[in-house]
Amino acid sequence: MEELVRELAGRVIRMFYEPKYVVAFDFIQRLGCLNDEELAEKLHCQLKEAQRIIAVLRDNRLVRVESRSITVQAKPGNTLDQ
């Protein structure tokens, strides 16, 4: 069933979307999880353009976006008050 949904989504995007959306969708489908910087690098475009492309695909529910927060710990002795 999942393979059928993937194939249907691929056909729909090829019929109704511009090539930049098709290429982005193919990268995401082939590589799985990409962050916006990696996608911009693959598409050879600016980060903001990659984010616009993802927004359109997300709004039309062709891709799912997951957010991850990264916690960075300061090294001992490093302060901003110096």
The first five atom37 places (N, CA, C, CB, O) and aatype in JSON, in Angstrom:
{
  "aatype": [12, 6, 6, 10, 19, 1, 6, 10, 0, 7, 1, 19, 9, 1, 12, 13, 18, 6, 14, 11, 18, 19, 19, 0, 13, 3, 13, 9, 5, 1, 10, 7, 4, 10, 2, 3, 6, 6, 10, 0, 6, 11, 10, 8, 4, 5, 10, 11, 6, 0, 5, 1, 9, 9, 0, 19, 10, 1, 3, 2, 1, 10, 19, 1, 19, 6, 15, 1, 15, 9, 16, 19, 5, 0, 11, 14, 7, 2, 16, 10, 3, 5],
  "atom_mask": [
    [1, 1, 1, 1, 1],
    [1, 1, 1, 1, 1],
    [1, 1, 1, 1, 1],
    [1, 1, 1, 1, 1],
    [1, 1, 1, 1, 1],
    [1, 1, 1, 1, 1],
    [1, 1, 1, 1, 1],
    [1, 1, 1, 1, 1],
    [1, 1, 1, 1, 1],
    [1, 1, 1, 0, 1],
    [1, 1, 1, 1, 1],
    [1, 1, 1, 1, 1],
    [1, 1, 1, 1, 1],
    [1, 1, 1, 1, 1],
    [1, 1, 1, 1, 1],
    [1, 1, 1, 1, 1],
    [1, 1, 1, 1, 1],
    [1, 1, 1, 1, 1],
    [1, 1, 1, 1, 1],
    [1, 1, 1, 1, 1],
    [1, 1, 1, 1, 1],
    [1, 1, 1, 1, 1],
    [1, 1, 1, 1, 1],
    [1, 1, 1, 1, 1],
    [1, 1, 1, 1, 1],
    [1, 1, 1, 1, 1],
    [1, 1, 1, 1, 1],
    [1, 1, 1, 1, 1],
    [1, 1, 1, 1, 1],
    [1, 1, 1, 1, 1],
    [1, 1, 1, 1, 1],
    [1, 1, 1, 0, 1],
    [1, 1, 1, 1, 1],
    [1, 1, 1, 1, 1],
    [1, 1, 1, 1, 1],
    [1, 1, 1, 1, 1],
    [1, 1, 1, 1, 1],
    [1, 1, 1, 1, 1],
    [1, 1, 1, 1, 1],
    [1, 1, 1, 1, 1],
    [1, 1, 1, 1, 1],
    [1, 1, 1, 1, 1],
    [1, 1, 1, 1, 1],
    [1, 1, 1, 1, 1],
    [1, 1, 1, 1, 1],
    [1, 1, 1, 1, 1],
    [1, 1, 1, 1, 1],
    [1, 1, 1, 1, 1],
    [1, 1, 1, 1, 1],
    [1, 1, 1, 1, 1],
    [1, 1, 1, 1, 1],
    [1, 1, 1, 1, 1],
    [1, 1, 1, 1, 1],
    [1, 1, 1, 1, 1],
    [1, 1, 1, 1, 1],
    [1, 1, 1, 1, 1],
    [1, 1, 1, 1, 1],
    [1, 1, 1, 1, 1],
    [1, 1, 1, 1, 1],
    [1, 1, 1, 1, 1],
    [1, 1, 1, 1, 1],
    [1, 1, 1, 1, 1],
    [1, 1, 1, 1, 1],
    [1, 1, 1, 1, 1],
    [1, 1, 1, 1, 1],
    [1, 1, 1, 1, 1],
    [1, 1, 1, 1, 1],
    [1, 1, 1, 1, 1],
    [1, 1, 1, 1, 1],
    [1, 1, 1, 1, 1],
    [1, 1, 1, 1, 1],
    [1, 1, 1, 1, 1],
    [1, 1, 1, 1, 1],
    [1, 1, 1, 1, 1],
    [1, 1, 1, 1, 1],
    [1, 1, 1, 1, 1],
    [1, 1, 1, 0, 1],
    [1, 1, 1, 1, 1],
    [1, 1, 1, 1, 1],
    [1, 1, 1, 1, 1],
    [1, 1, 1, 1, 1],
    [1, 1, 1, 1, 1]
  ],
  "atom_positions": [
    [[0.81, -1.2, 0.0], [0.0, 0.0, 0.0], [0.86, 1.27, 0.0], [-0.93, 0.0, 1.2], [0.58, 2.23, -0.71]],
    [[1.93, 1.24, 0.83], [2.81, 2.4, 0.91], [3.48, 2.69, -0.44], [3.88, 2.18, 1.98], [3.62, 3.84, -0.83]],
    [[3.88, 1.64, -1.14], [4.51, 1.81, -2.45], [3.53, 2.42, -3.45], [5.04, 0.46, -2.98], [3.91, 3.24, -4.28]],
    [[2.28, 2.03, -3.36], [1.25, 2.58, -4.24], [1.06, 4.08, -3.99], [-0.08, 1.84, -4.03], [0.92, 4.86, -4.93]],
    [[1.07, 4.48, -2.72], [0.92, 5.89, -2.37], [2.12, 6.69, -2.89], [0.79, 6.07, -0.84], [1.95, 7.79, -3.42]],
    [[3.32, 6.14, -2.74], [4.53, 6.83, -3.24], [4.48, 7.01, -4.76], [5.79, 6.04, -2.85], [4.82, 8.07, -5.28]],
    [[4.05, 5.96, -5.44], [3.96, 6.05, -6.91], [2.9, 7.07, -7.34], [3.63, 4.66, -7.5], [3.12, 7.83, -8.27]],
    [[1.77, 7.07, -6.66], [0.72, 8.03, -6.97], [1.19, 9.46, -6.72], [-0.53, 7.73, -6.14], [0.95, 10.34, -7.55]],
    [[1.86, 9.7, -5.6], [2.37, 11.03, -5.3], [3.39, 11.47, -6.36], [3.02, 11.06, -3.9], [3.39, 12.62, -6.78]],
    [[4.24, 10.56, -6.78], [5.21, 10.87, -7.84], [4.55, 11.25, -9.14], [0.0, 0.0, 0.0], [4.99, 12.18, -9.82]],
    [[3.5, 10.54, -9.5], [2.79, 10.86, -10.75], [2.05, 12.19, -10.65], [1.79, 9.74, -11.08], [2.04, 12.97, -11.61]],
    [[1.44, 12.45, -9.51], [0.72, 13.7, -9.33], [1.67, 14.88, -9.41], [-0.02, 13.72, -7.98], [1.37, 15.87, -10.08]],
    [[2.8, 14.78, -8.74], [3.73, 15.9, -8.74], [4.3, 16.14, -10.13], [4.86, 15.66, -7.74], [4.55, 17.29, -10.51]],
    [[4.51, 15.09, -10.89], [5.03, 15.26, -12.26], [3.99, 15.88, -13.2], [5.49, 13.92, -12.81], [4.35, 16.55, -14.16]],
    [[2.73, 15.65, -12.92], [1.68, 16.19, -13.78], [1.34, 17.64, -13.48], [0.45, 15.36, -13.66], [1.04, 18.41, -14.4]],
    [[1.38, 18.03, -12.22], [0.83, 19.32, -11.83], [1.82, 20.34, -11.28], [-0.21, 19.1, -10.83], [1.42, 21.47, -11.01]],
    [[3.08, 19.99, -11.11], [4.05, 20.89, -10.48], [5.19, 21.22, -11.42], [4.6, 20.28, -9.21], [5.48, 20.47, -12.36]],
    [[5.83, 22.35, -11.16], [7.0, 22.78, -11.93], [8.17, 21.84, -11.66], [7.38, 24.23, -11.59], [8.2, 21.16, -10.64]],
    [[9.14, 21.8, -12.58], [10.27, 20.88, -12.43], [11.05, 21.03, -11.12], [11.21, 21.08, -13.56], [11.55, 20.03, -10.6]],
    [[11.18, 22.25, -10.58], [11.95, 22.4, -9.34], [11.3, 21.64, -8.18], [12.08, 23.89, -8.97], [12.0, 21.14, -7.31]],
    [[9.98, 21.55, -8.18], [9.28, 20.8, -7.13], [9.45, 19.3, -7.33], [7.79, 21.17, -7.11], [9.58, 18.54, -6.37]],
    [[9.45, 18.88, -8.59], [9.64, 17.47, -8.91], [11.03, 17.0, -8.48], [9.43, 17.22, -10.41], [11.17, 15.94, -7.88]],
    [[12.04, 17.8, -8.78], [13.42, 17.44, -8.42], [13.56, 17.38, -6.9], [14.42, 18.46, -9.02], [14.16, 16.44, -6.38]],
    [[13.02, 18.37, -6.2], [13.09, 18.37, -4.74], [12.38, 17.15, -4.16], [12.48, 19.66, -4.16], [12.9, 16.5, -3.26]],
    [[11.2, 16.85, -4.68], [10.44, 15.69, -4.21], [11.23, 14.4, -4.44], [9.08, 15.61, -4.93], [11.27, 13.53, -3.57]],
    [[11.87, 14.28, -5.6], [12.65, 13.08, -5.9], [13.83, 12.93, -4.94], [13.16, 13.13, -7.34], [14.1, 11.83, -4.47]],
    [[14.53, 14.04, -4.65], [15.64, 13.97, -3.68], [15.13, 13.52, -2.32], [16.34, 15.34, -3.55], [15.74, 12.65, -1.69]],
    [[14.04, 14.09, -1.86], [13.5, 13.75, -0.56], [13.05, 12.29, -0.52], [12.33, 14.68, -0.2], [13.29, 11.58, 0.46]],
    [[12.41, 11.86, -1.58], [11.93, 10.49, -1.62], [13.1, 9.5, -1.68], [10.99, 10.29, -2.83], [13.06, 8.45, -1.04]],
    [[14.12, 9.83, -2.45], [15.25, 8.93, -2.62], [16.14, 8.88, -1.38], [16.06, 9.34, -3.82], [16.57, 7.8, -0.96]],
    [[16.43, 10.05, -0.79], [17.38, 10.12, 0.32], [16.72, 10.05, 1.68], [18.17, 11.38, 0.22], [17.41, 9.9, 2.69]],
    [[15.42, 10.16, 1.74], [14.72, 10.07, 3.01], [14.66, 11.41, 3.72], [0.0, 0.0, 0.0], [13.87, 12.28, 3.36]],
    [[15.48, 11.56, 4.72], [15.43, 12.76, 5.56], [16.55, 13.73, 5.16], [15.55, 12.38, 7.05], [17.73, 13.37, 5.17]],
    [[16.17, 14.94, 4.82], [17.13, 15.99, 4.48], [16.77, 17.25, 5.24], [17.15, 16.27, 2.95], [15.59, 17.54, 5.45]],
    [[17.77, 18.01, 5.67], [17.43, 19.32, 6.21], [17.43, 20.32, 5.07], [18.43, 19.74, 7.33], [17.87, 20.01, 3.97]],
    [[16.96, 21.52, 5.33], [16.81, 22.5, 4.27], [18.14, 22.91, 3.65], [16.1, 23.72, 4.79], [18.2, 23.23, 2.46]],
    [[19.21, 22.92, 4.44], [20.52, 23.27, 3.9], [21.03, 22.2, 2.94], [21.54, 23.46, 5.05], [21.59, 22.52, 1.89]],
    [[20.83, 20.94, 3.28], [21.24, 19.85, 2.4], [20.44, 19.88, 1.1], [21.06, 18.49, 3.09], [20.99, 19.65, 0.02]],
    [[19.16, 20.16, 1.2], [18.33, 20.22, 0.0], [18.75, 21.38, -0.89], [16.84, 20.35, 0.38], [18.81, 21.23, -2.11]],
    [[19.05, 22.52, -0.29], [19.52, 23.67, -1.07], [20.8, 23.33, -1.81], [19.73, 24.89, -0.16], [20.99, 23.73, -2.96]],
    [[21.69, 22.6, -1.14], [22.94, 22.19, -1.78], [22.68, 21.25, -2.95], [23.86, 21.5, -0.76], [23.28, 21.4, -4.02]],
    [[21.78, 20.29, -2.76], [21.45, 19.34, -3.83], [20.79, 20.03, -5.02], [20.53, 18.23, -3.29], [21.02, 19.66, -6.17]],
    [[19.95, 21.02, -4.73], [19.23, 21.73, -5.8], [20.05, 22.85, -6.42], [17.94, 22.3, -5.27], [19.64, 23.44, -7.42]],
    [[21.2, 23.14, -5.83], [22.05, 24.25, -6.29], [21.28, 25.56, -6.28], [22.6, 23.97, -7.7], [21.25, 26.3, -7.27]],
    [[20.65, 25.84, -5.14], [19.89, 27.07, -5.0], [20.14, 27.66, -3.61], [18.37, 26.82, -5.22], [20.8, 27.04, -2.77]],
    [[19.62, 28.84, -3.39], [19.75, 29.5, -2.09], [18.88, 28.78, -1.06], [19.36, 30.98, -2.2], [17.9, 28.12, -1.4]],
    [[19.25, 28.92, 0.19], [18.52, 28.3, 1.29], [17.06, 28.75, 1.31], [19.18, 28.62, 2.62], [16.16, 27.95, 1.53]],
    [[16.85, 30.04, 1.09], [15.49, 30.58, 1.11], [14.61, 29.96, 0.02], [15.53, 32.11, 0.95], [13.43, 29.7, 0.24]],
    [[15.18, 29.74, -1.16], [14.41, 29.11, -2.25], [14.07, 27.67, -1.91], [15.21, 29.16, -3.57], [12.96, 27.22, -2.19]],
    [[15.0, 26.94, -1.31], [14.73, 25.56, -0.89], [13.62, 25.53, 0.16], [16.01, 24.89, -0.34], [12.77, 24.64, 0.14]],
    [[13.63, 26.5, 1.06], [12.58, 26.57, 2.08], [11.22, 26.88, 1.46], [12.93, 27.64, 3.12], [10.21, 26.37, 1.93]],
    [[11.2, 27.7, 0.42], [9.92, 27.97, -0.28], [9.38, 26.71, -0.96], [10.12, 29.1, -1.34], [8.19, 26.43, -0.91]],
    [[10.28, 25.97, -1.59], [9.88, 24.74, -2.27], [9.3, 23.75, -1.26], [11.08, 24.11, -3.02], [8.25, 23.15, -1.5]],
    [[9.99, 23.58, -0.15], [9.51, 22.66, 0.9], [8.17, 23.13, 1.45], [10.55, 22.56, 2.04], [7.3, 22.31, 1.74]],
    [[8.01, 24.44, 1.61], [6.74, 24.97, 2.14], [5.58, 24.6, 1.22], [6.83, 26.51, 2.3], [4.51, 24.23, 1.7]],
    [[5.78, 24.71, -0.09], [4.72, 24.36, -1.04], [4.4, 22.87, -0.95], [5.13, 24.74, -2.49], [3.23, 22.48, -0.9]],
    [[5.44, 22.03, -0.93], [5.22, 20.58, -0.85], [4.56, 20.2, 0.47], [6.55, 19.83, -1.02], [3.7, 19.32, 0.52]],
    [[4.98, 20.87, 1.55], [4.39, 20.59, 2.86], [2.93, 21.04, 2.9], [5.19, 21.29, 3.98], [2.07, 20.31, 3.38]],
    [[2.65, 22.25, 2.4], [1.28, 22.76, 2.42], [0.32, 21.89, 1.61], [1.25, 24.18, 1.88], [-0.86, 21.77, 1.94]],
    [[0.85, 21.27, 0.56], [0.03, 20.38, -0.26], [0.11, 18.93, 0.21], [0.45, 20.48, -1.71], [-0.39, 18.03, -0.47]],
    [[0.72, 18.72, 1.34], [0.82, 17.42, 2.01], [1.49, 16.34, 1.18], [-0.53, 16.96, 2.41], [1.1, 15.17, 1.23]],
    [[2.49, 16.75, 0.41], [3.27, 15.78, -0.36], [4.5, 15.33, 0.4], [3.67, 16.38, -1.69], [5.05, 14.26, 0.13]],
    [[4.95, 16.14, 1.36], [6.05, 15.76, 2.24], [5.67, 16.12, 3.67], [7.38, 16.47, 1.83], [4.78, 16.93, 3.92]],
    [[6.37, 15.49, 4.6], [6.16, 15.76, 6.02], [7.44, 16.42, 6.55], [5.81, 14.45, 6.82], [8.54, 16.01, 6.2]],
    [[7.27, 17.42, 7.39], [8.4, 18.14, 7.96], [8.48, 17.81, 9.44], [8.28, 19.68, 7.73], [7.48, 17.89, 10.16]],
    [[9.67, 17.44, 9.87], [9.9, 17.17, 11.28], [10.94, 18.16, 11.79], [10.38, 15.7, 11.51], [11.94, 18.42, 11.12]],
    [[10.7, 18.7, 12.96], [11.64, 19.65, 13.57], [12.4, 18.95, 14.68], [10.9, 20.9, 14.11], [11.85, 18.16, 15.44]],
    [[13.68, 19.26, 14.75], [14.53, 18.74, 15.81], [15.24, 19.9, 16.46], [15.55, 17.7, 15.28], [15.72, 20.81, 15.78]],
    [[15.29, 19.88, 17.77], [16.04, 20.92, 18.46], [17.39, 20.35, 18.89], [15.24, 21.46, 19.68], [17.49, 19.2, 19.32]],
    [[18.4, 21.17, 18.77], [19.75, 20.76, 19.11], [20.2, 21.59, 20.3], [20.72, 20.91, 17.9], [20.13, 22.82, 20.27]],
    [[20.66, 20.93, 21.34], [21.14, 21.61, 22.52], [22.67, 21.65, 22.48], [20.64, 20.93, 23.82], [23.31, 20.61, 22.33]],
    [[23.22, 22.83, 22.61], [24.67, 23.01, 22.6], [25.09, 23.4, 24.0], [25.11, 24.08, 21.55], [24.58, 24.36, 24.57]],
    [[26.03, 22.65, 24.54], [26.51, 22.96, 25.87], [27.79, 23.78, 25.77], [26.75, 21.67, 26.69], [28.67, 23.47, 24.96]],
    [[27.89, 24.81, 26.59], [29.08, 25.65, 26.62], [30.21, 24.92, 27.33], [28.79, 27.0, 27.31], [29.97, 24.14, 28.25]],
    [[31.43, 25.17, 26.89], [32.6, 24.59, 27.55], [32.82, 25.32, 28.88], [33.86, 24.69, 26.65], [32.52, 26.5, 28.99]],
    [[33.34, 24.63, 29.88], [33.61, 25.28, 31.16], [34.59, 26.46, 30.97], [34.19, 24.25, 32.17], [35.59, 26.35, 30.27]],
    [[34.27, 27.57, 31.6], [35.13, 28.74, 31.5], [34.74, 29.7, 30.4], [0.0, 0.0, 0.0], [35.21, 30.84, 30.4]],
    [[33.9, 29.29, 29.46], [33.44, 30.18, 28.41], [32.2, 30.92, 28.87], [33.14, 29.41, 27.11], [31.18, 30.3, 29.18]],
    [[32.3, 32.22, 28.93], [31.13, 33.03, 29.28], [31.01, 34.18, 28.31], [31.22, 33.56, 30.73], [31.97, 34.53, 27.63]],
    [[29.86, 34.74, 28.25], [29.64, 35.9, 27.38], [29.94, 37.22, 28.07], [28.21, 35.91, 26.9], [29.92, 38.27, 27.42]],
    [[30.23, 37.19, 29.37], [30.43, 38.41, 30.14], [31.89, 38.88, 30.14], [29.97, 38.18, 31.57], [32.22, 39.75, 30.94]],
    [[32.72, 38.39, 29.33], [34.13, 38.76, 29.36], [34.4, 40.11, 28.8], [34.93, 37.78, 28.62], [35.55, 40.54, 28.77]]
  ]
}
